[in-house]
């Protein structure tokens, strides 16, 4: 790969302000003295600014001194320093036997480079008295996303240095007076919550050893009342799958920051002389509205060389879990494969229950050998049948976990993570296997490598079904979440190196490991163990704040959801799954021919629009009725789009009102039509709006985006799918609407 041109950063007064610009974003970094980089502006594009204009900008944003403060104004850098007068959370917390707890860094060099559309600044710094070194990496990607990472080094020649925290932060302006983050739990991931951004710290600590089903995902600060299509927003995500902290803090001076990093347990990182610790990448997005904020994340992910859509379209999946659970009846499994091929699925995933002693969830984890009592001829006959039908084959594994009732746990109890001379509390009848123990790591690597070498397996559904509590290294009990997270990343990478083309899904009790750290190594996430389409509407809407649709597993479950007890018709279930990485989690071998025919039509519809759905721009509308939502995907040229109008509950008004279709070209005429098989969705009105009977209808993008369409009175938990396609015309743009025969 060609190396980028690298030029030193000028530190003269007239050129010590660095202006990075991309996709409507400006990041102005102040490098005019020997301190760490300070952010003079992170937000809307400022246009071309010469050196004098940048100097004026830097002067304009210096706050005045106030009473009862330090005589010299504090300088807030991307690594906030207590030594420079920052009274909020410091960027580096640590000590050397109680000393060197407030380091003062000075920059010694800086290099700027550009590669692949990403502008990059690397600053080296030292804290002379504390004998520490620091590397700060700050990037602005082509999509306008800011990425930052810090690395601290112990430069003492004799004494160790304990790192308690390494947190980076970005300032946000006073206009950002409201916070949005996410919470939730198992089968209810990604639940939004808002609050004022007042004085104090909004700290979201995660100590579960995984990202967490309650993870904030992205913390967003914005102008009060911001939505998907309006309002300035600043958002931050910590790209790490272990313990982490995300915070928003406002001082009584009014200064406010968004920050985060890895949440280290006591003693997890103690640097010997010459050793270093690199924190996780932080990702930050500025935008006008949440849709644009999401777009920056999506475009960065899609630009990566290893993004899954670069090699082939995302295959439609059939997963066996809700069809058979752990009852691996051969006749049923073969019938499922036949039915999967019949309806148009492209990948067959054998879920939990295939390995030794695994008749329920009390035993077997860790014994990664095909159970010859259930599969006397091994998995080869089933895999051969699946592949002869033209489907890829995938397999469920949970490599990081072990049941106490397993051959592995009986042989190696010392490989179970524990501390305090006790066993951690059980969760789902399992414990955590210490992959920070090299012997345990080697065992799991050998088992998975053997499975992949002995069978043509294209895909691993990689699960992780419990929080890490009392997760220490035996025999001493030292905290081990940091080492465990690094080992999991390393294990995934090594398996992919040995087996090119292997795909990995990040599943963790459903959506418990969804972050940009694991997605450096995995290819998609399982958004939730709930396949209830109503729950999935919310879960997928907010998972999409960070991830594009093609990376989010979205399956059509059975009519009756086993997680909620709700019953939904196929149009609602399939219309919900349509937009993601589509799959089926339903015993379709026992369905009628008519049901399979309808399911086949839905899968054909997904394949028809798959390229648009998995490469286009995600859009969502802000609707005043909380029980009405609209989301869609518009192609990159803005000339075609697929939208879902969703009724999530009994509407608040007698008439549901209009819904606007965002993301279209204002002066372009579009033909609006309903997509089958959702074009006959039931309504609870005696009459529908006239346009529904007049489709296909032609309207200008400005009309669709600013006026919208009157909604039909959908029953709760129903949806309509709309297709809009630009008309090629030699005449002037259409300003109103009329019916056009297809």
Buried (B, 14 or more C-beta within 10 A) or exposed (E): EEEBEEEEBBBEEEBBBBBBBBBBBBBBBBBBEEBBBBBBBBBEEBEEBEBEBBBEBBEEBEEEEEEEEEEEBBBBBBBBBBBBBBBBBBBBBBBBEEEBBBBBBEBEEBEBBBBEEBBBBBBBBBBEEBBBBBBBBBBBBBBBBBBBBBBBBBBBEEBEBBBBBBBBBBBBBEBBBBBBBBBBBBBBBBBBEBEEBEEEEBBBEBBBBBBBBBBBBBBBBBBEEBBBBBBBBBBBBBBBBBBBBBBBBBBEEEBBBBBBBBBBBEEBBBBEBEBBBBBBBBBBBBBBBBBBBBBBBBBBBBBEEEBBBEEEBBBBBBBBBBBBBBEBEBEBBBBBBEBBBBBBBBBBBBBBBBBBBBBEBBBBBBBBBBBEEBBEEBBEEBBEBBBEBEBBBBBBBBBBBBBBBBBBBEEBBEBBBBBEEEBBEEBBBBBBBBBBBEEBBEBBBEBBBEBBEEBEBBBBBBBBBBBBBBBBBBEEBBBBBBBBBBBBBBBBEBBBEEBEEBBBBBBBBBBBBBBBBBBBBBBBBBBBBBBBBBBBBBBBBBBBBBBBBBBBBBBBBBEEBEBBEBEBBBBBBBBBBBBBBBBBBBBBBEBEEEBBEBBBBBBEBBBEBBEBBBBBBBBBBBBEBEBBBBBBBBBEEBBBBBBBBBBBEEBEEEEBBEBBBBBBBEEBBBBBBBBEBBBEBEBEBEEBBEBBEBBBBBBBBBBBBEBBBBBBBBBEBBBBBBBBBBEEEEEEEBEEBEEBEE
